[in-house]
């Protein structure tokens, strides 16, 4: 749908987006999130990191997909293997909901 078109436009392909999102999420220092957000001013998708609720975020960007990379989110199953957790995260994403979030952000 529309989100897939935007991912291809803004990242080159889904695989490039996935690599970028995964790398950003893996490299969050300490506690935080990996975010796919929509910037309504630039009318484009961005991958961001957020640490401690506010660091490394961009004003005005609307989150449409977020992965929690605080250890409490994955430690029981993945221990310190954050990359494996992020890879598994892609298996449970509800892309229809992410597309809805994108459409709501793009109004």
ROKOLSE-865506 format. One line per 3 residues: their letters; for each residue x, y, z of N, C-alpha, C. Coordinates in nm, 3 decimals. Example, Ala and Ser with C-alpha at 12.3 -4.5 7.8 and 13.67 -1.06 7.14 Angstrom:
<pts>
as = 1.319,-0.569,0.780,1.230,-0.450,0.780,1.320,-0.330,0.780; 1.285,-0.225,0.708,1.367,-0.106,0.714,1.290,0.003,0.787
</pts>
This chain:
<pts>
xxx = 0.080,-0.119,0.000,0.000,0.000,0.000,0.085,0.126,0.000; 0.025,0.231,0.049,0.091,0.362,0.051,0.219,0.360,0.133; 0.217,0.293,0.246,0.336,0.287,0.331,0.451,0.218,0.258
xxx = 0.423,0.110,0.188,0.527,0.039,0.114,0.588,0.130,0.008; 0.506,0.208,-0.058,0.556,0.303,-0.158,0.648,0.406,-0.093; 0.608,0.455,0.023,0.689,0.555,0.095,0.820,0.494,0.144
xxx = 0.817,0.372,0.193,0.940,0.305,0.238,1.037,0.291,0.121; 0.986,0.248,0.007,1.072,0.235,-0.111,1.125,0.370,-0.156; 1.043,0.473,-0.152,1.087,0.606,-0.193,1.194,0.661,-0.099
xxx = 1.170,0.650,0.032,1.257,0.716,0.130,1.379,0.635,0.171; 1.375,0.504,0.151,1.489,0.420,0.192,1.549,0.340,0.076; 1.485,0.338,-0.038,1.537,0.265,-0.153,1.476,0.128,-0.171
xxx = 1.443,0.061,-0.062,1.377,-0.070,-0.065,1.339,-0.107,0.078; 1.256,-0.210,0.090,1.220,-0.256,0.224,1.343,-0.312,0.296; 1.427,-0.386,0.223,1.546,-0.443,0.286,1.640,-0.335,0.338
xxx = 1.655,-0.227,0.263,1.740,-0.117,0.310,1.679,-0.051,0.433; 1.546,-0.033,0.432,1.479,0.020,0.551,1.502,-0.071,0.670; 1.484,-0.201,0.651,1.498,-0.297,0.760,1.639,-0.293,0.818
xxx = 1.739,-0.288,0.733,1.878,-0.281,0.780,1.902,-0.151,0.859; 1.851,-0.040,0.807,1.869,0.090,0.872,1.798,0.093,1.007; 1.672,0.049,1.011,1.594,0.047,1.134,1.660,-0.045,1.237
xxx = 1.703,-0.162,1.192,1.767,-0.258,1.283,1.897,-0.202,1.339; 1.979,-0.142,1.253,2.107,-0.085,1.299,2.085,0.027,1.399; 1.989,0.113,1.371,1.960,0.223,1.463,1.909,0.169,1.597
xxx = 1.823,0.070,1.591,1.766,0.013,1.714,1.872,-0.061,1.795; 1.959,-0.135,1.728,2.064,-0.209,1.797,2.161,-0.116,1.868; 2.182,0.003,1.811,2.286,0.091,1.865,2.235,0.194,1.965
xxx = 2.109,0.183,2.008,2.061,0.271,2.114,2.144,0.241,2.239; 2.203,0.343,2.296,2.282,0.323,2.418,2.190,0.321,2.538; 2.201,0.216,2.616,2.120,0.208,2.737,1.975,0.180,2.705
xxx = 1.889,0.268,2.752,1.745,0.246,2.742,1.685,0.334,2.634; 1.591,0.279,2.558,1.529,0.361,2.455,1.452,0.279,2.354; 1.435,0.340,2.237,1.352,0.283,2.132,1.413,0.310,1.996
xxx = 1.382,0.224,1.903,1.403,0.249,1.761,1.270,0.292,1.703; 1.270,0.393,1.619,1.144,0.453,1.572,1.145,0.470,1.421; 1.035,0.431,1.358,1.005,0.475,1.223,0.904,0.585,1.239
xxx = 0.940,0.703,1.195,0.852,0.817,1.211,0.824,0.886,1.080; 0.717,0.966,1.081,0.681,1.045,0.964,0.702,1.192,0.998; 0.776,1.260,0.913,0.798,1.404,0.929,0.704,1.477,0.835
xxx = 0.595,1.536,0.888,0.498,1.601,0.801,0.553,1.725,0.730; 0.649,1.790,0.788,0.707,1.908,0.724,0.786,1.869,0.599; 0.870,1.767,0.612,0.949,1.719,0.499,0.872,1.618,0.413
xxx = 0.759,1.569,0.465,0.677,1.468,0.400,0.759,1.344,0.364; 0.830,1.293,0.466,0.910,1.173,0.444,0.920,1.092,0.572; 0.955,0.964,0.554,0.977,0.873,0.666,1.121,0.888,0.714
xxx = 1.139,0.873,0.845,1.271,0.880,0.906,1.287,0.766,1.005; 1.409,0.719,1.022,1.442,0.627,1.128,1.517,0.705,1.234; 1.470,0.693,1.358,1.529,0.767,1.469,1.556,0.674,1.586
xxx = 1.636,0.723,1.677,1.654,0.659,1.807,1.598,0.754,1.911; 1.547,0.699,2.018,1.507,0.781,2.133,1.568,0.715,2.255; 1.636,0.794,2.333,1.696,0.744,2.457,1.641,0.824,2.573
xxx = 1.613,0.757,2.681,1.567,0.824,2.802,1.448,0.917,2.774; 1.358,0.874,2.690,1.234,0.942,2.655,1.248,1.062,2.564; 1.365,1.127,2.555,1.371,1.249,2.477,1.499,1.266,2.395
xxx = 1.608,1.206,2.432,1.733,1.228,2.360,1.729,1.169,2.220; 1.791,1.237,2.127,1.806,1.193,1.988,1.674,1.185,1.912; 1.575,1.259,1.952,1.450,1.263,1.879,1.445,1.389,1.794
xxx = 1.353,1.396,1.702,1.337,1.512,1.615,1.200,1.574,1.641; 1.197,1.701,1.665,1.071,1.771,1.691,0.978,1.761,1.571; 0.852,1.733,1.597,0.751,1.729,1.492,0.735,1.595,1.423
xxx = 0.828,1.503,1.444,0.818,1.372,1.380,0.717,1.287,1.457; 0.628,1.222,1.383,0.522,1.142,1.442,0.562,0.994,1.434; 0.578,0.927,1.548,0.614,0.784,1.545,0.501,0.700,1.485
xxx = 0.536,0.610,1.394,0.435,0.519,1.338,0.469,0.373,1.366; 0.596,0.345,1.401,0.639,0.210,1.440,0.752,0.227,1.541; 0.739,0.160,1.654,0.839,0.175,1.761,0.875,0.037,1.815
xxx = 1.005,0.014,1.833,1.051,-0.108,1.900,1.117,-0.066,2.031; 1.075,-0.129,2.138,1.130,-0.104,2.271,1.259,-0.184,2.285; 1.373,-0.116,2.303,1.499,-0.187,2.319,1.557,-0.171,2.460
xxx = 1.471,-0.139,2.555,1.511,-0.147,2.695,1.527,-0.295,2.726; 1.623,-0.330,2.805,1.645,-0.473,2.836,1.522,-0.542,2.892; 1.438,-0.469,2.966,1.320,-0.533,3.024,1.227,-0.590,2.916
xxx = 1.237,-0.539,2.794,1.150,-0.584,2.686,1.190,-0.721,2.631; 1.317,-0.757,2.646,1.363,-0.879,2.580,1.455,-0.967,2.662; 1.496,-0.927,2.781,1.602,-0.997,2.852,1.566,-1.142,2.889
xxx = 1.444,-1.167,2.929,1.409,-1.303,2.972,1.426,-1.405,2.859; 1.396,-1.367,2.737,1.409,-1.460,2.626,1.542,-1.447,2.552; 1.593,-1.324,2.538,1.710,-1.301,2.454,1.836,-1.261,2.531
xxx = 1.827,-1.246,2.663,1.940,-1.201,2.746,2.002,-1.076,2.683; 2.128,-1.079,2.651,2.194,-0.959,2.596,2.204,-0.965,2.443; 2.118,-1.044,2.379,2.121,-1.059,2.234,2.018,-0.969,2.167
xxx = 2.037,-0.839,2.181,1.944,-0.741,2.125,1.924,-0.760,1.974; 2.029,-0.785,1.895,2.006,-0.803,1.751,1.908,-0.916,1.717; 1.912,-1.025,1.792,1.818,-1.134,1.769,1.675,-1.091,1.802
xxx = 1.660,-1.015,1.909,1.529,-0.963,1.948,1.473,-0.873,1.838; 1.555,-0.786,1.784,1.509,-0.694,1.680,1.472,-0.772,1.554; 1.550,-0.873,1.519,1.517,-0.956,1.402,1.382,-1.024,1.423
xxx = 1.357,-1.075,1.543,1.229,-1.140,1.574,1.114,-1.040,1.574; 1.142,-0.916,1.613,1.040,-0.811,1.614,0.977,-0.796,1.476; 1.057,-0.809,1.371,1.003,-0.795,1.236,0.903,-0.905,1.201
xxx = 0.904,-1.015,1.275,0.810,-1.124,1.250,0.672,-1.099,1.312; 0.660,-0.999,1.399,0.533,-0.975,1.467,0.474,-0.837,1.440; 0.536,-0.761,1.353,0.484,-0.627,1.322,0.350,-0.640,1.249
xxx = 0.253,-0.564,1.294,0.123,-0.556,1.227,0.133,-0.441,1.126; 0.170,-0.474,1.002,0.193,-0.370,0.901,0.066,-0.296,0.864; -0.049,-0.360,0.877,-0.175,-0.289,0.851,-0.192,-0.175,0.952
xxx = -0.159,-0.200,1.078,-0.168,-0.096,1.181,-0.065,0.014,1.155; 0.057,-0.025,1.116,0.159,0.076,1.086,0.114,0.162,0.969; 0.051,0.101,0.869,-0.003,0.177,0.756,-0.112,0.273,0.802
xxx = -0.199,0.227,0.892,-0.302,0.316,0.951,-0.237,0.433,1.024; -0.132,0.403,1.100,-0.062,0.509,1.173,-0.002,0.611,1.075; 0.055,0.561,0.966,0.112,0.649,0.864,0.003,0.739,0.803
xxx = -0.109,0.679,0.767,-0.218,0.757,0.707,-0.271,0.862,0.804; -0.281,0.828,0.931,-0.326,0.925,1.031,-0.225,1.038,1.047; -0.097,1.007,1.041,0.007,1.108,1.055,0.016,1.197,0.932
xx = -0.027,1.147,0.820,-0.014,1.217,0.692,-0.139,1.297,0.657; -0.225,1.321,0.751,-0.347,1.400,0.723,-0.321,1.546,0.730
</pts>
